[in-house]
């Protein structure tokens, strides 16, 4: 009797990589622990569920799905800031990348969309 070939289904590999990237964007061990926590995963997911669209894009009348929960104020490992949902915003990957680049690069905002 022939045996069915096993189904090859790599489980959520891309999703996992994106999440790892999310965690690894900071080298600060305290922040990393926060991003690795189950609570963050749960709350982040809930927040994206409530705010499915990129807030920054919406300012420019663009509708784009959000994939990142960004801390508006840099939390630097401060748990009060980290868990304060009033300081969170849902961003798409491209807006988040732009914001991070501006923060890391120092001199930002010379180029503005009009
Ligand atoms: Zn965006």
Boltz pocket constraint, residues with backbone or C-beta under 6 A from the ligand:
constraints:
  - pocket:
      binder: B
      contacts: [[A, 54], [A, 55], [A, 56], [A, 57], [A, 58], [A, 64], [A, 91], [A, 92], [A, 93], [A, 94], [A, 95], [A, 96]]
      max_distance: 6.0
